[in-house]
Amino acid sequence: MKNRRGSSTINSRATAPITLLTDFGTADYYVGAVKGVVLSINHSATIVDLTHDIPPQDIEAGAFVLLGSYRSFPKGAIHVAVVDPGVGSARRPIIVSARGQFFVGPDNGLFSYVLDREVDYRVFQVVEQQYFHQPVSTTFHGRDVFGPVAAELSNGVSPDSFGPQIKDAVRLPSLKPKVLKNGKVKGRIIHIDRFGNCVTNIDSGVEVNQTTTLRVNGNTIESVQEFYSEGKKRIKLFAIWGSAGFLEISAQNRSAAKMLKAKRGDEVVVETKTAKRRSSNDTL
């Protein structure tokens, strides 16, 4: 099988969805231009907007949203993520192959949380400029590099056709919480959603029950709930397992982040009287 430039290809991924995650917003032409180059290369591409409302240049926010999204998609899905404050610089464009899916974007830590979760993955540096949209702008690699590469992948081009495999992809701080000598677990807030829920990096490998307490910013949270409206209808802070698989700090009909004066990166200490680290192959 040949692609439009005559390169050898593997089995076609033409029907696989291509997702877009950016900090572009929707007021300008940027998102439409990326979609245009994708469709110019693969006329039948199915494009899914994950979000274009990542705060500008906020790599960690983009990494978390991608983490919460990608496992909902089928094998073969291609995720284009563009939160790229280093566009035009020496930072590398990369392709990540993991879980039967592909991730295309800048090598700035944006794919860190996916790499934390997936044991089996490969990363390729994109160097073959024959696959780019020409001329390549120094300010818009979403249109000129990442979109075209994703489209070529969807046409069946092998990821190793774009460049060499690398072992030193840029990584954000690990999602793994720390187990302290006294049995407590130290984590951090990794995301605050639009409802004010504080998502921590405390995962299912940490024992959490009705004896669990969380401490953050001098506040103690002593309630663990199964759903938001559980228990008495009064304003209080509680812990709850969120849909992304992490322990969250929430408040019924209120912003927990505002109540705690919390921000991303704040330390969270978890203590459970019967705390034991569960054995797990996948703690995320």
PyRosetta script that sets phi, psi and omega in degrees:
from pyrosetta import init, pose_from_sequence

init()
pose = pose_from_sequence("MKNRRGSSTINSRATAPITLLTDFGTADYYVGAVKGVVLSINHSATIVDLTHDIPPQDIEAGAFVLLGSYRSFPKGAIHVAVVDPGVGSARRPIIVSARGQFFVGPDNGLFSYVLDREVDYRVFQVVEQQYFHQPVSTTFHGRDVFGPVAAELSNGVSPDSFGPQIKDAVRLPSLKPKVLKNGKVKGRIIHIDRFGNCVTNIDSGVEVNQTTTLRVNGNTIESVQEFYSEGKKRIKLFAIWGSAGFLEISAQNRSAAKMLKAKRGDEVVVETKTAKRRSSNDTL")
pose.set_psi(1, 137.9)
pose.set_omega(1, -178.0)
pose.set_phi(2, -116.9)
pose.set_psi(2, 146.2)
pose.set_omega(2, 173.0)
pose.set_phi(3, -90.6)
pose.set_psi(3, -175.2)
pose.set_omega(3, -170.8)
pose.set_phi(4, -68.0)
pose.set_psi(4, -18.2)
pose.set_omega(4, 177.4)
pose.set_phi(5, -99.0)
pose.set_psi(5, 4.2)
pose.set_omega(5, 177.0)
pose.set_phi(6, 88.6)
pose.set_psi(6, 5.1)
pose.set_omega(6, -179.6)
pose.set_phi(7, -76.0)
pose.set_psi(7, 149.7)
pose.set_omega(7, 175.1)
pose.set_phi(8, -66.5)
pose.set_psi(8, 142.6)
pose.set_omega(8, -177.6)
pose.set_phi(9, -130.0)
pose.set_psi(9, 162.0)
pose.set_omega(9, 172.2)
pose.set_phi(10, -94.6)
pose.set_psi(10, -168.4)
pose.set_omega(10, -176.2)
pose.set_phi(11, -56.0)
pose.set_psi(11, 143.1)
pose.set_omega(11, -173.4)
pose.set_phi(12, -66.0)
pose.set_psi(12, 139.8)
pose.set_omega(12, 174.2)
pose.set_phi(13, -115.0)
pose.set_psi(13, 25.6)
pose.set_omega(13, -170.7)
pose.set_phi(14, -58.9)
pose.set_psi(14, -27.0)
pose.set_omega(14, -178.2)
pose.set_phi(15, -94.9)
pose.set_psi(15, -3.8)
pose.set_omega(15, -179.8)
pose.set_phi(16, -71.7)
pose.set_psi(16, 141.6)
pose.set_omega(16, 179.6)
pose.set_phi(17, -70.4)
pose.set_psi(17, 147.1)
pose.set_omega(17, 171.7)
pose.set_phi(18, -111.2)
pose.set_psi(18, 118.1)
pose.set_omega(18, -179.4)
pose.set_phi(19, -98.7)
pose.set_psi(19, 152.8)
pose.set_omega(19, 178.2)
pose.set_phi(20, -124.3)
pose.set_psi(20, 128.0)
pose.set_omega(20, 174.0)
pose.set_phi(21, -130.5)
pose.set_psi(21, 119.0)
pose.set_omega(21, -176.8)
pose.set_phi(22, -145.9)
pose.set_psi(22, 173.1)
pose.set_omega(22, 171.0)
pose.set_phi(23, -107.4)
pose.set_psi(23, 24.0)
pose.set_omega(23, -174.1)
pose.set_phi(24, -74.7)
pose.set_psi(24, -24.4)
pose.set_omega(24, -168.4)
pose.set_phi(25, 70.0)
pose.set_psi(25, -172.9)
pose.set_omega(25, -178.2)
pose.set_phi(26, -125.1)
pose.set_psi(26, 7.6)
pose.set_omega(26, -177.8)
pose.set_phi(27, -81.6)
pose.set_psi(27, -21.9)
pose.set_omega(27, -176.5)
pose.set_phi(28, -107.0)
pose.set_psi(28, -175.3)
pose.set_omega(28, -175.6)
pose.set_phi(29, -85.8)
pose.set_psi(29, -2.1)
pose.set_omega(29, -167.1)
pose.set_phi(30, -61.0)
pose.set_psi(30, -49.4)
pose.set_omega(30, -177.6)
pose.set_phi(31, -63.6)
pose.set_psi(31, -44.0)
pose.set_omega(31, 179.5)
pose.set_phi(32, -61.2)
pose.set_psi(32, -37.2)
pose.set_omega(32, 179.8)
pose.set_phi(33, -67.1)
pose.set_psi(33, -40.0)
pose.set_omega(33, 177.6)
pose.set_phi(34, -62.5)
pose.set_psi(34, -45.1)
pose.set_omega(34, 178.5)
pose.set_phi(35, -62.0)
pose.set_psi(35, -36.6)
pose.set_omega(35, -179.7)
pose.set_phi(36, -61.8)
pose.set_psi(36, -45.1)
pose.set_omega(36, -179.2)
pose.set_phi(37, -70.4)
pose.set_psi(37, -34.0)
pose.set_omega(37, 176.2)
pose.set_phi(38, -61.7)
pose.set_psi(38, -47.3)
pose.set_omega(38, -177.9)
pose.set_phi(39, -70.8)
pose.set_psi(39, -25.3)
pose.set_omega(39, 176.3)
pose.set_phi(40, -68.3)
pose.set_psi(40, -27.6)
pose.set_omega(40, -179.3)
pose.set_phi(41, -94.0)
pose.set_psi(41, -38.5)
pose.set_omega(41, 177.0)
pose.set_phi(42, -130.1)
pose.set_psi(42, 97.2)
pose.set_omega(42, -175.0)
pose.set_phi(43, -61.2)
pose.set_psi(43, -24.9)
pose.set_omega(43, -175.6)
pose.set_phi(44, -100.6)
pose.set_psi(44, 12.8)
pose.set_omega(44, -177.0)
pose.set_phi(45, -61.7)
pose.set_psi(45, 140.2)
pose.set_omega(45, 171.8)
pose.set_phi(46, -100.6)
pose.set_psi(46, 116.3)
pose.set_omega(46, -175.3)
pose.set_phi(47, -108.1)
pose.set_psi(47, 128.3)
pose.set_omega(47, -179.0)
pose.set_phi(48, -117.7)
pose.set_psi(48, 126.5)
pose.set_omega(48, 176.3)
pose.set_phi(49, -85.1)
pose.set_psi(49, 110.9)
pose.set_omega(49, 172.4)
pose.set_phi(50, -71.1)
pose.set_psi(50, -55.7)
pose.set_omega(50, 173.5)
pose.set_phi(51, -172.6)
pose.set_psi(51, 151.6)
pose.set_omega(51, 171.6)
pose.set_phi(52, -123.0)
pose.set_psi(52, 18.7)
pose.set_omega(52, -177.1)
pose.set_phi(53, -109.2)
pose.set_psi(53, 20.8)
pose.set_omega(53, 170.8)
pose.set_phi(54, -60.4)
pose.set_psi(54, 133.5)
pose.set_omega(54, 177.7)
pose.set_phi(55, -54.4)
pose.set_psi(55, 141.1)
pose.set_omega(55, -176.5)
pose.set_phi(56, -50.7)
pose.set_psi(56, 129.5)
pose.set_omega(56, 177.2)
pose.set_phi(57, 63.6)
pose.set_psi(57, 14.9)
pose.set_omega(57, -175.4)
pose.set_phi(58, -90.8)
pose.set_psi(58, 87.8)
pose.set_omega(58, -175.7)
pose.set_phi(59, -63.8)
pose.set_psi(59, -41.9)
pose.set_omega(59, -178.3)
pose.set_phi(60, -63.3)
pose.set_psi(60, -40.3)
pose.set_omega(60, 178.0)
pose.set_phi(61, -63.4)
pose.set_psi(61, -42.5)
pose.set_omega(61, 177.4)
pose.set_phi(62, -62.7)
pose.set_psi(62, -40.6)
pose.set_omega(62, 179.4)
pose.set_phi(63, -62.2)
pose.set_psi(63, -39.9)
pose.set_omega(63, -178.9)
pose.set_phi(64, -70.7)
pose.set_psi(64, -43.4)
pose.set_omega(64, -179.5)
pose.set_phi(65, -62.9)
pose.set_psi(65, -39.5)
pose.set_omega(65, 176.7)
pose.set_phi(66, -63.7)
pose.set_psi(66, -41.9)
pose.set_omega(66, 177.8)
pose.set_phi(67, -58.7)
pose.set_psi(67, -42.0)
pose.set_omega(67, -178.4)
pose.set_phi(68, -74.7)
pose.set_psi(68, -10.0)
pose.set_omega(68, -172.0)
pose.set_phi(69, -109.4)
pose.set_psi(69, -38.2)
pose.set_omega(69, -160.9)
pose.set_phi(70, -67.2)
pose.set_psi(70, -30.8)
pose.set_omega(70, -178.2)
pose.set_phi(71, -72.6)
pose.set_psi(71, -8.5)
pose.set_omega(71, 175.5)
pose.set_phi(72, -79.7)
pose.set_psi(72, -8.9)
pose.set_omega(72, -174.5)
pose.set_phi(73, -103.1)
pose.set_psi(73, 156.4)
pose.set_omega(73, -177.4)
pose.set_phi(74, -76.7)
pose.set_psi(74, 166.2)
pose.set_omega(74, 173.1)
pose.set_phi(75, -58.2)
pose.set_psi(75, 143.9)
pose.set_omega(75, -178.1)
pose.set_phi(76, 95.5)
pose.set_psi(76, -14.8)
pose.set_omega(76, -179.8)
pose.set_phi(77, -59.8)
pose.set_psi(77, 146.1)
pose.set_omega(77, -179.3)
pose.set_phi(78, -122.3)
pose.set_psi(78, 120.6)
pose.set_omega(78, -175.3)
pose.set_phi(79, -107.4)
pose.set_psi(79, 116.1)
pose.set_omega(79, 175.2)
pose.set_phi(80, -97.0)
pose.set_psi(80, 117.7)
pose.set_omega(80, -179.6)
pose.set_phi(81, -120.8)
pose.set_psi(81, 122.1)
pose.set_omega(81, -177.0)
pose.set_phi(82, -130.6)
pose.set_psi(82, 92.1)
pose.set_omega(82, 166.9)
pose.set_phi(83, -127.4)
pose.set_psi(83, 100.8)
pose.set_omega(83, -155.8)
pose.set_phi(84, -139.4)
pose.set_psi(84, 69.2)
pose.set_omega(84, 178.9)
pose.set_phi(85, -63.3)
pose.set_psi(85, -16.9)
pose.set_omega(85, 179.7)
pose.set_phi(86, -96.4)
pose.set_psi(86, 16.3)
pose.set_omega(86, -177.6)
pose.set_phi(87, -55.5)
pose.set_psi(87, 134.7)
pose.set_omega(87, 179.3)
pose.set_phi(88, 89.2)
pose.set_psi(88, -10.8)
pose.set_omega(88, -179.7)
pose.set_phi(89, -90.9)
pose.set_psi(89, -164.4)
pose.set_omega(89, -178.5)
pose.set_phi(90, -80.2)
pose.set_psi(90, -1.8)
pose.set_omega(90, 179.4)
pose.set_phi(91, -60.7)
pose.set_psi(91, 145.2)
pose.set_omega(91, -170.9)
pose.set_phi(92, -89.1)
pose.set_psi(92, 142.5)
pose.set_omega(92, 164.5)
pose.set_phi(93, -81.5)
pose.set_psi(93, 139.2)
pose.set_omega(93, -176.0)
pose.set_phi(94, -136.4)
pose.set_psi(94, 162.1)
pose.set_omega(94, 169.0)
pose.set_phi(95, -121.7)
pose.set_psi(95, 130.2)
pose.set_omega(95, 173.0)
pose.set_phi(96, -108.5)
pose.set_psi(96, 130.9)
pose.set_omega(96, 174.7)
pose.set_phi(97, -110.9)
pose.set_psi(97, 116.8)
pose.set_omega(97, -177.6)
pose.set_phi(98, -156.0)
pose.set_psi(98, 143.0)
pose.set_omega(98, 176.4)
pose.set_phi(99, 54.6)
pose.set_psi(99, 31.6)
pose.set_omega(99, 179.9)
pose.set_phi(100, 73.1)
pose.set_psi(100, 13.3)
pose.set_omega(100, 179.3)
pose.set_phi(101, -123.2)
pose.set_psi(101, 171.0)
pose.set_omega(101, 178.6)
pose.set_phi(102, -126.5)
pose.set_psi(102, 147.5)
pose.set_omega(102, 179.3)
pose.set_phi(103, -130.2)
pose.set_psi(103, 126.3)
pose.set_omega(103, -174.3)
pose.set_phi(104, -123.5)
pose.set_psi(104, 130.2)
pose.set_omega(104, 179.6)
pose.set_phi(105, 169.1)
pose.set_psi(105, -166.6)
pose.set_omega(105, -178.3)
pose.set_phi(106, -79.0)
pose.set_psi(106, 150.3)
pose.set_omega(106, 177.7)
pose.set_phi(107, -87.5)
pose.set_psi(107, 76.1)
pose.set_omega(107, -178.4)
pose.set_phi(108, -132.8)
pose.set_psi(108, 15.3)
pose.set_omega(108, -178.4)
pose.set_phi(109, 100.5)
pose.set_psi(109, -3.6)
pose.set_omega(109, -176.1)
pose.set_phi(110, -60.6)
pose.set_psi(110, -28.3)
pose.set_omega(110, -178.6)
pose.set_phi(111, -101.0)
pose.set_psi(111, 10.3)
pose.set_omega(111, -174.8)
pose.set_phi(112, -56.9)
pose.set_psi(112, -45.6)
pose.set_omega(112, -173.8)
pose.set_phi(113, -70.8)
pose.set_psi(113, -31.3)
pose.set_omega(113, 173.2)
pose.set_phi(114, -65.0)
pose.set_psi(114, -42.8)
pose.set_omega(114, 179.6)
pose.set_phi(115, -68.0)
pose.set_psi(115, -30.7)
pose.set_omega(115, 174.2)
pose.set_phi(116, -65.1)
pose.set_psi(116, -36.0)
pose.set_omega(116, -176.0)
pose.set_phi(117, -82.1)
pose.set_psi(117, -37.8)
pose.set_omega(117, -173.8)
pose.set_phi(118, -94.3)
pose.set_psi(118, 128.8)
pose.set_omega(118, 179.9)
pose.set_phi(119, -80.3)
pose.set_psi(119, -40.2)
pose.set_omega(119, -174.6)
pose.set_phi(120, -102.7)
pose.set_psi(120, 107.5)
pose.set_omega(120, 179.3)
pose.set_phi(121, -152.3)
pose.set_psi(121, 161.3)
pose.set_omega(121, 173.2)
pose.set_phi(122, -134.1)
pose.set_psi(122, 147.6)
pose.set_omega(122, -180.0)
pose.set_phi(123, -125.3)
pose.set_psi(123, 132.9)
pose.set_omega(123, -179.5)
pose.set_phi(124, -122.0)
pose.set_psi(124, 135.4)
pose.set_omega(124, 172.5)
pose.set_phi(125, -83.0)
pose.set_psi(125, 133.4)
pose.set_omega(125, -179.5)
pose.set_phi(126, -89.9)
pose.set_psi(126, 113.8)
pose.set_omega(126, -178.9)
pose.set_phi(127, -125.4)
pose.set_psi(127, -17.4)
pose.set_omega(127, -175.1)
pose.set_phi(128, -79.8)
pose.set_psi(128, 100.4)
pose.set_omega(128, -173.1)
pose.set_phi(129, -73.9)
pose.set_psi(129, -8.2)
pose.set_omega(129, 176.5)
pose.set_phi(130, -62.2)
pose.set_psi(130, -20.4)
pose.set_omega(130, -178.9)
pose.set_phi(131, -91.1)
pose.set_psi(131, -2.2)
pose.set_omega(131, -176.0)
pose.set_phi(132, -86.9)
pose.set_psi(132, 159.3)
pose.set_omega(132, 171.7)
pose.set_phi(133, -82.3)
pose.set_psi(133, 120.6)
pose.set_omega(133, -174.8)
pose.set_phi(134, -102.7)
pose.set_psi(134, 147.1)
pose.set_omega(134, -6.4)
pose.set_phi(135, -74.3)
pose.set_psi(135, 151.1)
pose.set_omega(135, -177.8)
pose.set_phi(136, -83.1)
pose.set_psi(136, 118.7)
pose.set_omega(136, 176.4)
pose.set_phi(137, -73.4)
pose.set_psi(137, 146.3)
pose.set_omega(137, 176.0)
pose.set_phi(138, -81.1)
pose.set_psi(138, -3.9)
pose.set_omega(138, -177.2)
pose.set_phi(139, -120.2)
pose.set_psi(139, -0.7)
pose.set_omega(139, -174.0)
pose.set_phi(140, -143.2)
pose.set_psi(140, 65.9)
pose.set_omega(140, 178.7)
pose.set_phi(141, -74.0)
pose.set_psi(141, -16.8)
pose.set_omega(141, 173.8)
pose.set_phi(142, -58.9)
pose.set_psi(142, -43.9)
pose.set_omega(142, 178.9)
pose.set_phi(143, -79.1)
pose.set_psi(143, -41.8)
pose.set_omega(143, -166.8)
pose.set_phi(144, -95.2)
pose.set_psi(144, -17.9)
pose.set_omega(144, -179.1)
pose.set_phi(145, -123.8)
pose.set_psi(145, -61.7)
pose.set_omega(145, -170.0)
pose.set_phi(146, -70.3)
pose.set_psi(146, -43.1)
pose.set_omega(146, 177.6)
pose.set_phi(147, -61.1)
pose.set_psi(147, -51.6)
pose.set_omega(147, 178.3)
pose.set_phi(148, -60.2)
pose.set_psi(148, -39.7)
pose.set_omega(148, 179.3)
pose.set_phi(149, -62.8)
pose.set_psi(149, -43.1)
pose.set_omega(149, 178.3)
pose.set_phi(150, -61.9)
pose.set_psi(150, -41.5)
pose.set_omega(150, 179.6)
pose.set_phi(151, -64.2)
pose.set_psi(151, -41.0)
pose.set_omega(151, 178.1)
pose.set_phi(152, -65.5)
pose.set_psi(152, -38.7)
pose.set_omega(152, 174.3)
pose.set_phi(153, -59.3)
pose.set_psi(153, -41.4)
pose.set_omega(153, -179.3)
pose.set_phi(154, -66.7)
pose.set_psi(154, -23.4)
pose.set_omega(154, 176.0)
pose.set_phi(155, -84.0)
pose.set_psi(155, -2.3)
pose.set_omega(155, 175.0)
pose.set_phi(156, 106.8)
pose.set_psi(156, 2.0)
pose.set_omega(156, 179.4)
pose.set_phi(157, -66.8)
pose.set_psi(157, 134.7)
pose.set_omega(157, -179.0)
pose.set_phi(158, -70.6)
pose.set_psi(158, 142.4)
pose.set_omega(158, -179.2)
pose.set_phi(159, -59.9)
pose.set_psi(159, -29.9)
pose.set_omega(159, 179.8)
pose.set_phi(160, -75.7)
pose.set_psi(160, -5.7)
pose.set_omega(160, 174.5)
pose.set_phi(161, -74.6)
pose.set_psi(161, -18.7)
pose.set_omega(161, -175.9)
pose.set_phi(162, -88.7)
pose.set_psi(162, -18.3)
pose.set_omega(162, -178.9)
pose.set_phi(163, 160.2)
pose.set_psi(163, -178.8)
pose.set_omega(163, -172.7)
pose.set_phi(164, -76.9)
pose.set_psi(164, 155.4)
pose.set_omega(164, 173.1)
pose.set_phi(165, -74.0)
pose.set_psi(165, 141.3)
pose.set_omega(165, 179.6)
pose.set_phi(166, -124.8)
pose.set_psi(166, 159.2)
pose.set_omega(166, -177.8)
pose.set_phi(167, -118.3)
pose.set_psi(167, 1.8)
pose.set_omega(167, -171.5)
pose.set_phi(168, -123.0)
pose.set_psi(168, 40.9)
pose.set_omega(168, 178.3)
pose.set_phi(169, -59.1)
pose.set_psi(169, 144.3)
pose.set_omega(169, 179.9)
pose.set_phi(170, -65.5)
pose.set_psi(170, 136.6)
pose.set_omega(170, -177.5)
pose.set_phi(171, -127.7)
pose.set_psi(171, 141.5)
pose.set_omega(171, 168.8)
pose.set_phi(172, -77.3)
pose.set_psi(172, 168.1)
pose.set_omega(172, 175.1)
pose.set_phi(173, -53.6)
pose.set_psi(173, 142.3)
pose.set_omega(173, -175.1)
pose.set_phi(174, -59.0)
pose.set_psi(174, 148.6)
pose.set_omega(174, 174.9)
pose.set_phi(175, -76.5)
pose.set_psi(175, -13.4)
pose.set_omega(175, -173.4)
pose.set_phi(176, -70.6)
pose.set_psi(176, 124.5)
pose.set_omega(176, 176.6)
pose.set_phi(177, -72.7)
pose.set_psi(177, 163.8)
pose.set_omega(177, -178.5)
pose.set_phi(178, -103.2)
pose.set_psi(178, 133.0)
pose.set_omega(178, 174.8)
pose.set_phi(179, -92.8)
pose.set_psi(179, 120.1)
pose.set_omega(179, -177.5)
pose.set_phi(180, -85.3)
pose.set_psi(180, 163.9)
pose.set_omega(180, -177.5)
pose.set_phi(181, -62.5)
pose.set_psi(181, -29.4)
pose.set_omega(181, -178.8)
pose.set_phi(182, -84.3)
pose.set_psi(182, 8.5)
pose.set_omega(182, 178.6)
pose.set_phi(183, 89.6)
pose.set_psi(183, -10.8)
pose.set_omega(183, 177.1)
pose.set_phi(184, -74.0)
pose.set_psi(184, 160.3)
pose.set_omega(184, 178.8)
pose.set_phi(185, -119.8)
pose.set_psi(185, 129.0)
pose.set_omega(185, -180.0)
pose.set_phi(186, -107.2)
pose.set_psi(186, 121.9)
pose.set_omega(186, 177.5)
pose.set_phi(187, -127.7)
pose.set_psi(187, -159.7)
pose.set_omega(187, 179.9)
pose.set_phi(188, -153.3)
pose.set_psi(188, 162.0)
pose.set_omega(188, 173.3)
pose.set_phi(189, -79.0)
pose.set_psi(189, 124.2)
pose.set_omega(189, -177.9)
pose.set_phi(190, -107.1)
pose.set_psi(190, -11.6)
pose.set_omega(190, -178.8)
pose.set_phi(191, -164.1)
pose.set_psi(191, 144.0)
pose.set_omega(191, 171.2)
pose.set_phi(192, -123.3)
pose.set_psi(192, 117.8)
pose.set_omega(192, -175.9)
pose.set_phi(193, -83.8)
pose.set_psi(193, 178.7)
pose.set_omega(193, -173.6)
pose.set_phi(194, -68.1)
pose.set_psi(194, -14.3)
pose.set_omega(194, 176.6)
pose.set_phi(195, -89.8)
pose.set_psi(195, -5.8)
pose.set_omega(195, -178.0)
pose.set_phi(196, 88.6)
pose.set_psi(196, 9.0)
pose.set_omega(196, 174.7)
pose.set_phi(197, -71.4)
pose.set_psi(197, 135.1)
pose.set_omega(197, -179.3)
pose.set_phi(198, -98.2)
pose.set_psi(198, 106.5)
pose.set_omega(198, -179.1)
pose.set_phi(199, -85.5)
pose.set_psi(199, 124.1)
pose.set_omega(199, 178.7)
pose.set_phi(200, -98.7)
pose.set_psi(200, 173.2)
pose.set_omega(200, 173.7)
pose.set_phi(201, -94.0)
pose.set_psi(201, 16.5)
pose.set_omega(201, 174.9)
pose.set_phi(202, -75.4)
pose.set_psi(202, 118.3)
pose.set_omega(202, -172.4)
pose.set_phi(203, -108.9)
pose.set_psi(203, -174.6)
pose.set_omega(203, -174.3)
pose.set_phi(204, -70.6)
pose.set_psi(204, -7.3)
pose.set_omega(204, 175.6)
pose.set_phi(205, -79.1)
pose.set_psi(205, -5.3)
pose.set_omega(205, 179.0)
pose.set_phi(206, -101.4)
pose.set_psi(206, 128.1)
pose.set_omega(206, 178.8)
pose.set_phi(207, -68.2)
pose.set_psi(207, 123.8)
pose.set_omega(207, 178.2)
pose.set_phi(208, -131.4)
pose.set_psi(208, 126.4)
pose.set_omega(208, 177.4)
pose.set_phi(209, -147.7)
pose.set_psi(209, -165.1)
pose.set_omega(209, -174.9)
pose.set_phi(210, -72.1)
pose.set_psi(210, -6.2)
pose.set_omega(210, 174.7)
pose.set_phi(211, -95.0)
pose.set_psi(211, -0.5)
pose.set_omega(211, -174.9)
pose.set_phi(212, -76.2)
pose.set_psi(212, 138.1)
pose.set_omega(212, 170.8)
pose.set_phi(213, -124.7)
pose.set_psi(213, 146.1)
pose.set_omega(213, 175.2)
pose.set_phi(214, -119.6)
pose.set_psi(214, 139.0)
pose.set_omega(214, 177.7)
pose.set_phi(215, -122.7)
pose.set_psi(215, 127.3)
pose.set_omega(215, 178.9)
pose.set_phi(216, -148.6)
pose.set_psi(216, 130.0)
pose.set_omega(216, 177.9)
pose.set_phi(217, 52.6)
pose.set_psi(217, 38.8)
pose.set_omega(217, 178.4)
pose.set_phi(218, 80.0)
pose.set_psi(218, 2.2)
pose.set_omega(218, 178.8)
pose.set_phi(219, -103.8)
pose.set_psi(219, 146.9)
pose.set_omega(219, 177.7)
pose.set_phi(220, -115.4)
pose.set_psi(220, 127.4)
pose.set_omega(220, 177.2)
pose.set_phi(221, -108.5)
pose.set_psi(221, 120.3)
pose.set_omega(221, -173.6)
pose.set_phi(222, -113.6)
pose.set_psi(222, -3.2)
pose.set_omega(222, -177.1)
pose.set_phi(223, -107.3)
pose.set_psi(223, 134.7)
pose.set_omega(223, 173.4)
pose.set_phi(224, -118.7)
pose.set_psi(224, 124.0)
pose.set_omega(224, -176.3)
pose.set_phi(225, -118.9)
pose.set_psi(225, 159.0)
pose.set_omega(225, 178.0)
pose.set_phi(226, -91.8)
pose.set_psi(226, -27.1)
pose.set_omega(226, 177.6)
pose.set_phi(227, -149.0)
pose.set_psi(227, 163.7)
pose.set_omega(227, -168.0)
pose.set_phi(228, -63.3)
pose.set_psi(228, -37.8)
pose.set_omega(228, -175.0)
pose.set_phi(229, -96.0)
pose.set_psi(229, 14.0)
pose.set_omega(229, -180.0)
pose.set_phi(230, -65.6)
pose.set_psi(230, 146.6)
pose.set_omega(230, 173.2)
pose.set_phi(231, 79.2)
pose.set_psi(231, -163.0)
pose.set_omega(231, -176.9)
pose.set_phi(232, -67.3)
pose.set_psi(232, 143.1)
pose.set_omega(232, -179.2)
pose.set_phi(233, -84.7)
pose.set_psi(233, 80.6)
pose.set_omega(233, 176.4)
pose.set_phi(234, -143.1)
pose.set_psi(234, 157.2)
pose.set_omega(234, -177.1)
pose.set_phi(235, -74.1)
pose.set_psi(235, 121.6)
pose.set_omega(235, 177.0)
pose.set_phi(236, -159.0)
pose.set_psi(236, 164.0)
pose.set_omega(236, 176.1)
pose.set_phi(237, -95.3)
pose.set_psi(237, 142.0)
pose.set_omega(237, 177.9)
pose.set_phi(238, -149.7)
pose.set_psi(238, 162.0)
pose.set_omega(238, 175.4)
pose.set_phi(239, -98.8)
pose.set_psi(239, 147.2)
pose.set_omega(239, -178.8)
pose.set_phi(240, -153.8)
pose.set_psi(240, 143.6)
pose.set_omega(240, 176.0)
pose.set_phi(241, -76.3)
pose.set_psi(241, 121.4)
pose.set_omega(241, -178.6)
pose.set_phi(242, -86.4)
pose.set_psi(242, 171.0)
pose.set_omega(242, -174.6)
pose.set_phi(243, -69.5)
pose.set_psi(243, -17.8)
pose.set_omega(243, 177.9)
pose.set_phi(244, -86.4)
pose.set_psi(244, -1.1)
pose.set_omega(244, 177.3)
pose.set_phi(245, 92.5)
pose.set_psi(245, 12.1)
pose.set_omega(245, 179.5)
pose.set_phi(246, -116.9)
pose.set_psi(246, 154.5)
pose.set_omega(246, 176.8)
pose.set_phi(247, -74.9)
pose.set_psi(247, 130.5)
pose.set_omega(247, -179.5)
pose.set_phi(248, -115.8)
pose.set_psi(248, 153.6)
pose.set_omega(248, 172.1)
pose.set_phi(249, -106.5)
pose.set_psi(249, 123.1)
pose.set_omega(249, -172.5)
pose.set_phi(250, -133.5)
pose.set_psi(250, 170.5)
pose.set_omega(250, 174.1)
pose.set_phi(251, -143.5)
pose.set_psi(251, 139.6)
pose.set_omega(251, -177.6)
pose.set_phi(252, -68.0)
pose.set_psi(252, 119.0)
pose.set_omega(252, 177.1)
pose.set_phi(253, 58.3)
pose.set_psi(253, 25.9)
pose.set_omega(253, 177.7)
pose.set_phi(254, -142.7)
pose.set_psi(254, 164.0)
pose.set_omega(254, 175.3)
pose.set_phi(255, -87.9)
pose.set_psi(255, 111.9)
pose.set_omega(255, 177.1)
pose.set_phi(256, -63.4)
pose.set_psi(256, -35.0)
pose.set_omega(256, -179.6)
pose.set_phi(257, -61.6)
pose.set_psi(257, -41.1)
pose.set_omega(257, 178.9)
pose.set_phi(258, -69.5)
pose.set_psi(258, -39.8)
pose.set_omega(258, 179.9)
pose.set_phi(259, -64.1)
pose.set_psi(259, -35.6)
pose.set_omega(259, -178.6)
pose.set_phi(260, -91.6)
pose.set_psi(260, -8.9)
pose.set_omega(260, -171.5)
pose.set_phi(261, 52.9)
pose.set_psi(261, 45.3)
pose.set_omega(261, -173.0)
pose.set_phi(262, -96.6)
pose.set_psi(262, 155.4)
pose.set_omega(262, 174.7)
pose.set_phi(263, -141.1)
pose.set_psi(263, 164.2)
pose.set_omega(263, 178.5)
pose.set_phi(264, -60.1)
pose.set_psi(264, 137.1)
pose.set_omega(264, -179.3)
pose.set_phi(265, 99.6)
pose.set_psi(265, -15.1)
pose.set_omega(265, 179.2)
pose.set_phi(266, -62.8)
pose.set_psi(266, 142.1)
pose.set_omega(266, -178.4)
pose.set_phi(267, -72.9)
pose.set_psi(267, 140.7)
pose.set_omega(267, 175.3)
pose.set_phi(268, -127.4)
pose.set_psi(268, 123.7)
pose.set_omega(268, 178.6)
pose.set_phi(269, -109.6)
pose.set_psi(269, 126.1)
pose.set_omega(269, -177.1)
pose.set_phi(270, -111.5)
pose.set_psi(270, 131.9)
pose.set_omega(270, 177.0)
pose.set_phi(271, -132.3)
pose.set_psi(271, 128.0)
pose.set_omega(271, 176.3)
pose.set_phi(272, -126.0)
pose.set_psi(272, 131.6)
pose.set_omega(272, -175.1)
pose.set_phi(273, -59.7)
pose.set_psi(273, -31.1)
pose.set_omega(273, 178.9)
pose.set_phi(274, -108.9)
pose.set_psi(274, 28.3)
pose.set_omega(274, -171.5)
pose.set_phi(275, -60.7)
pose.set_psi(275, 126.2)
pose.set_omega(275, 173.2)
pose.set_phi(276, -141.1)
pose.set_psi(276, 140.7)
pose.set_omega(276, 177.8)
pose.set_phi(277, -78.7)
pose.set_psi(277, 116.1)
pose.set_omega(277, -178.5)
pose.set_phi(278, -74.4)
pose.set_psi(278, 145.9)
pose.set_omega(278, 175.7)
pose.set_phi(279, -75.3)
pose.set_psi(279, 126.1)
pose.set_omega(279, -177.7)
pose.set_phi(280, -153.7)
pose.set_psi(280, 139.3)
pose.set_omega(280, 175.9)
pose.set_phi(281, -82.5)
pose.set_psi(281, -18.1)
pose.set_omega(281, -178.5)
pose.set_phi(282, -137.7)
pose.set_psi(282, 92.4)
pose.set_omega(282, -176.1)
pose.set_phi(283, -84.1)
pose.set_psi(283, 4.3)
pose.set_omega(283, 177.4)
pose.set_phi(284, -105.1)
pose.dump_pdb("model.pdb")
